[in-house]
């Protein structure tokens, strides 16, 4: 699975800051639920997480 999301930084575009979630938080949630993750930052505001099932 590949997930693109916004880092919680003010950018003037994208969702409101209160709706953004950090790459660390998403990665931790996925790992707690059985996924291995790799995070790639597209730029300062956007990241992708590549998640694979550990099983």
Steps between C-alpha positions, in 0.01 A plus 500: 500500500618853428354786700554869422430748778583849626747575779346728765663819373330817379515510121210715382370204298359162587288412801488713814794453735273331757422223248861421406688211663874454525687230314626364834145460632378322187806276487458406868129420453576277202786321677280439807253331266738258329657701219861576414539860383733721302443876493597716202466878521383646169566850633480685833122461520413171328619148570433150378506189714557165335345234724526124459339230708757334728330161460 
